[in-house]
Amino acid sequence: MGGESDETLASTEISREHIVADRKTSVGLASLAGDAFLCERLNIRPIEWRALRSLQPPNGLTREGYLVVLLALRGHRAT
């Protein structure tokens, strides 16, 4: 996958494997996606991967930063 256009990625399902394979993935998100056990336990859905992948903070996020955003997204969805 890595190297496909943003337009192509927008029209496909985003999975943990897609995130890991994409060379443009940030270090923090790649670290999260690389932990298969954690991702399985969290049951991260394709729409959540897409939301996390869309973030472009100026200084990047750590793996923990992406986890915080994921939990915030889920908290917002529940209310």
One Martini backbone bead per residue (centre of mass of N, CA, C, O) as a GRO file, in nm:
protein
   79
    1MET     BB    1   0.059   0.059  -0.026
    2GLY     BB    2   0.256   0.254   0.013
    3GLY     BB    3   0.190   0.556  -0.184
    4GLU     BB    4  -0.084   0.616  -0.185
    5SER     BB    5  -0.329   0.810  -0.223
    6ASP     BB    6  -0.557   0.983  -0.046
    7GLU     BB    7  -0.793   0.915  -0.234
    8THR     BB    8  -0.764   0.609  -0.224
    9LEU     BB    9  -0.784   0.581   0.088
   10ALA     BB   10  -1.073   0.713   0.114
   11SER     BB   11  -1.205   0.451  -0.056
   12THR     BB   12  -1.098   0.273   0.180
   13GLU     BB   13  -1.034   0.057   0.409
   14ILE     BB   14  -0.922   0.097   0.736
   15SER     BB   15  -0.643  -0.060   0.885
   16ARG     BB   16  -0.390  -0.167   1.061
   17GLU     BB   17  -0.232  -0.267   0.809
   18HIS     BB   18  -0.244  -0.001   0.654
   19ILE     BB   19  -0.094   0.172   0.857
   20VAL     BB   20   0.172   0.008   0.858
   21ALA     BB   21   0.222   0.018   0.533
   22ASP     BB   22   0.229   0.323   0.548
   23ARG     BB   23   0.487   0.550   0.498
   24LYS     BB   24   0.314   0.814   0.611
   25THR     BB   25   0.304   0.722   0.884
   26SER     BB   26   0.326   0.795   1.186
   27VAL     BB   27   0.501   0.690   1.450
   28GLY     BB   28   0.271   0.674   1.664
   29LEU     BB   29   0.065   0.519   1.485
   30ALA     BB   30   0.249   0.282   1.413
   31SER     BB   31   0.285   0.187   1.704
   32LEU     BB   32  -0.006   0.120   1.755
   33ALA     BB   33  -0.055  -0.068   1.503
   34GLY     BB   34   0.188  -0.270   1.588
   35ASP     BB   35  -0.015  -0.354   1.829
   36ALA     BB   36  -0.212  -0.615   1.801
   37PHE     BB   37  -0.319  -0.669   2.085
   38LEU     BB   38  -0.426  -0.388   2.153
   39CYS     BB   39  -0.609  -0.353   1.905
   40GLU     BB   40  -0.788  -0.594   1.970
   41ARG     BB   41  -0.883  -0.498   2.252
   42LEU     BB   42  -0.998  -0.215   2.131
   43ASN     BB   43  -1.145  -0.240   1.863
   44ILE     BB   44  -1.057  -0.086   1.606
   45ARG     BB   45  -1.211   0.097   1.377
   46PRO     BB   46  -1.203   0.221   1.065
   47ILE     BB   47  -1.308   0.507   1.146
   48GLU     BB   48  -1.085   0.547   1.361
   49TRP     BB   49  -0.841   0.523   1.181
   50ARG     BB   50  -0.919   0.759   1.001
   51ALA     BB   51  -0.915   0.975   1.223
   52LEU     BB   52  -0.622   0.933   1.315
   53ARG     BB   53  -0.491   0.974   1.029
   54SER     BB   54  -0.598   1.282   0.994
   55LEU     BB   55  -0.397   1.376   1.180
   56GLN     BB   56  -0.182   1.702   1.199
   57PRO     BB   57   0.028   1.767   1.405
   58PRO     BB   58   0.309   1.958   1.427
   59ASN     BB   59   0.458   1.737   1.650
   60GLY     BB   60   0.298   1.515   1.685
   61LEU     BB   61   0.234   1.182   1.811
   62THR     BB   62   0.205   0.955   2.028
   63ARG     BB   63   0.079   0.668   2.113
   64GLU     BB   64  -0.067   0.790   2.361
   65GLY     BB   65  -0.200   1.021   2.207
   66TYR     BB   66  -0.380   0.839   2.030
   67LEU     BB   67  -0.529   0.709   2.266
   68VAL     BB   68  -0.659   0.966   2.372
   69VAL     BB   69  -0.816   1.031   2.117
   70LEU     BB   70  -0.978   0.773   2.103
   71LEU     BB   71  -1.119   0.811   2.377
   72ALA     BB   72  -1.248   1.081   2.306
   73LEU     BB   73  -1.416   0.980   2.069
   74ARG     BB   74  -1.575   0.772   2.236
   75GLY     BB   75  -1.691   0.973   2.443
   76HIS     BB   76  -1.846   1.148   2.239
   77ARG     BB   77  -2.024   0.918   2.118
   78ALA     BB   78  -2.171   0.843   2.402
   79THR     BB   79  -2.329   1.141   2.435
   0.00000   0.00000   0.00000
